Amino acid sequence: MTERQVVFVGAGPGDPDLITVKGKMALERADVVVYAGSLVNRELLADLKPDAQSHDSASLTLDEAVTIMVAAVDQGKKIVRLHTGDPSLYGAIQEQIEALAERDIKTIVIPGVTAAFAAAASLGQELTLPGVSQTVILTRVEGRTPVPEKEQLSKIAALGATTCLYLSVGMMEKVVSELLAGGVFTPMTPVAVVSRASWADELIVEGTLADIAARVEAAGLTRQALIIVGEALAARVQGVGEKSKLYDAGFAHGFRNRR
């Protein structure tokens, strides 16, 4: 008897080759796939079984998506819920997991590559640099969905850490204002905006907090873009930061003696 379960899979940022091997195998075995059609690359559906059913969840409510999954489980089918990037970030999976649990349906989550890391890869950029930033924050500015008071962007910006903003490119003026209000970032702090990271039509816009809003507007970017802010970005052009201790000849550790 087939186990009553739904497998949540992270599709990755866009490039179909960036899905994990485990995620791809789950897709190839699936009888039913419910996918986030607004963001998931359709190429990932090309290798589904010939008789597999696929449902675009872009226009569905929570209840409608859950109803499809429950019906498939009741029929003994293998179900994949395909989310963009990594499903644990802004994927609204918790409410789906809870709804399925109420119906005695187990869930398994297969992680995926999130847009922040795809954007960093496109930039050829390390997000953590000794002496510059050892912290990466994944967040978003408040829009139609509220942000807890303690996590307002101006408060987070006060850390001065490398900050990656999702779901915020359509509010660039607000993003810049709140980042500067933190008192650590300045108008000269570097910013990179990567639209559709890893997709064929990827676009990168770079600047500083002083001019990035105008640059983004000129590029016509209003959605599906990741914003990276912080002094770590200056490393590629200004050579800021210190060398890592990891490969320092004078630094011994459990796998290498001091040279």
NORGI-V341404 format. One record per residue. BURIAL is 1 if it has 9 or more other C-alpha atoms within 8 Angstrom, else 0. Layout:
# NORGI-V341404
{{BURIAL} {BURIAL}}
This chain:
# NORGI-V341404
{{0} {0} {0} {1} {1} {1} {1} {1} {1} {1} {1} {1} {1} {1} {1} {1} {0} {1} {1} {1} {0} {0} {1} {1} {0} {1} {1} {1} {1} {1} {1} {1} {1} {1} {1} {1} {1} {0} {0} {1} {1} {0} {0} {1} {0} {0} {0} {1} {1} {0} {0} {1} {0} {0} {0} {1} {1} {0} {0} {1} {0} {0} {0} {0} {1} {1} {0} {0} {1} {1} {0} {1} {1} {0} {0} {1} {1} {1} {1} {1} {1} {1} {1} {1} {1} {1} {1} {0} {0} {0} {1} {1} {0} {0} {0} {1} {1} {0} {1} {1} {1} {0} {0} {0} {1} {1} {1} {0} {0} {1} {1} {1} {1} {1} {1} {1} {0} {1} {1} {1} {0} {1} {0} {0} {1} {0} {1} {1} {1} {1} {0} {1} {1} {1} {0} {1} {0} {1} {0} {1} {1} {1} {0} {0} {0} {0} {0} {0} {0} {0} {0} {1} {1} {1} {1} {1} {1} {1} {0} {1} {1} {1} {1} {1} {1} {1} {1} {1} {1} {0} {0} {1} {0} {0} {1} {1} {0} {1} {1} {1} {0} {1} {1} {1} {1} {0} {0} {0} {1} {1} {1} {1} {1} {1} {1} {1} {1} {1} {1} {0} {0} {1} {0} {0} {1} {1} {1} {1} {1} {0} {0} {1} {1} {0} {1} {1} {1} {0} {0} {0} {1} {0} {1} {0} {1} {1} {1} {1} {1} {1} {1} {1} {1} {1} {1} {0} {0} {0} {0} {0} {1} {0} {0} {0} {0} {0} {0} {0} {0} {0} {1} {1} {0} {0} {0} {0} {0} {0} {0}}
